[in-house]
Amino acid sequence: MDADKSTCGRDPAGPCVELAVEIFSMLADATRVRIVLALRDGALPVNRLADIVDKTPAAVSQHLAKLRLARIVSTRHEGTRVFYRLANEHASRLVSDAIFQAEHALSNTPAHHQGMDGRVTG
């Protein structure tokens, strides 16, 4: 395989731009963003995720199937229960950055720029 095609890098003309767009498209759904946020602290079963995101287990399962196909989540089996977890830290970071960008749209001093004492930190 050609080395130029095996690495994505940050080249605007690079081979991963289209794949990155597919990832953004996969995360362009409020329920899937909520699922990623819920999974930041560890693996959860479908029923618990359904409670957290206030959707039916069937609806959450459909979203999880899409996230799994995109390799954003992976599974672990314990007996008959299936636990879902983030496949890596990148989806969590993407969602967190999107939330931070949304805070910028809502406030001149978003919460993530305020220190523990309420002062602006950068």
C-alpha positions in Angstrom: 0.0 0.0 0.0 1.2 3.5 -0.9 2.4 5.3 2.3 0.6 8.5 1.2 -2.7 6.6 1.1 -2.2 4.7 4.4 -1.9 7.8 6.5 -4.4 10.6 6.7 -2.6 13.5 8.4 -4.1 16.9 8.3 -3.8 17.6 4.5 -7.0 19.2 3.2 -6.6 17.0 0.1 -5.8 13.9 2.2 -7.6 10.6 1.8 -9.4 10.7 5.2 -11.4 13.9 4.6 -14.4 12.0 3.2 -14.2 9.5 6.1 -14.1 12.4 8.6 -17.3 13.8 7.0 -18.9 10.4 7.5 -18.0 10.5 11.1 -19.5 14.0 11.5 -22.6 12.7 9.7 -22.9 9.8 12.1 -22.6 12.2 15.1 -25.1 14.6 13.6 -27.9 13.2 15.6 -28.9 14.3 19.1 -29.5 10.8 20.4 -26.2 9.5 19.2 -24.4 12.5 20.8 -26.2 11.8 24.0 -25.1 8.1 23.8 -21.5 9.1 23.3 -21.7 11.5 26.3 -23.3 8.8 28.4 -20.5 6.3 27.5 -17.6 8.7 28.5 -17.4 7.2 31.9 -17.5 3.5 30.9 -19.5 0.7 29.4 -23.3 0.5 29.8 -26.1 -1.9 28.7 -28.8 -0.8 26.3 -31.5 -0.5 28.9 -29.4 1.9 31.1 -28.5 3.9 28.0 -32.2 4.1 27.1 -33.0 5.5 30.5 -30.2 8.1 30.3 -31.1 9.3 26.8 -34.9 9.0 27.4 -35.5 6.7 24.4 -36.8 3.2 24.1 -34.3 0.4 24.2 -35.3 -0.5 20.6 -34.5 3.0 19.4 -31.2 3.1 21.3 -30.2 -0.3 19.8 -30.7 1.1 16.3 -28.5 4.0 17.1 -25.9 1.8 18.7 -25.9 -0.4 15.6 -25.0 2.6 13.5 -22.3 3.8 15.9 -20.9 0.2 15.9 -20.7 0.1 12.1 -18.9 3.4 12.2 -16.5 1.9 14.8 -17.4 4.6 17.4 -18.6 2.0 19.9 -17.7 -1.6 20.6 -19.3 -4.3 22.7 -18.5 -6.6 25.6 -20.7 -9.5 26.5 -21.4 -10.7 30.1 -23.7 -13.7 29.9 -26.7 -12.6 28.0 -26.1 -8.8 28.6 -24.3 -6.7 26.0 -22.4 -3.7 27.3 -21.5 -0.8 24.9 -18.4 1.3 25.3 -16.6 3.9 23.2 -14.1 2.3 20.9 -11.5 5.0 21.6 -11.3 8.5 23.1 -11.7 10.4 19.9 -15.5 10.3 19.6 -15.7 11.6 23.1 -13.3 14.4 22.3 -15.2 15.3 19.1 -18.5 15.5 21.0 -16.9 17.5 23.8 -15.5 20.0 21.4 -18.8 20.3 19.6 -20.5 21.0 23.0 -17.8 23.6 23.8 -18.4 25.2 20.4 -22.1 25.3 21.1 -21.3 27.1 24.4 -19.4 29.7 22.5 -22.5 30.3 20.4 -24.5 30.9 23.5 -22.2 33.0 25.7 -19.3 35.4 25.4 -17.7 33.6 28.4 -18.7 29.9 28.0 -18.6 27.7 31.1 -15.5 25.8 29.8 -13.5 29.0 29.9 -14.4 29.7 33.5 -12.1 28.5 36.3 -13.3 26.9 39.5 -13.6 30.3 41.1 -15.6 31.7 38.2 -12.8 33.7 36.6 -12.1 33.5 32.9 -9.2 31.1 32.2 -8.5 31.4 28.5 
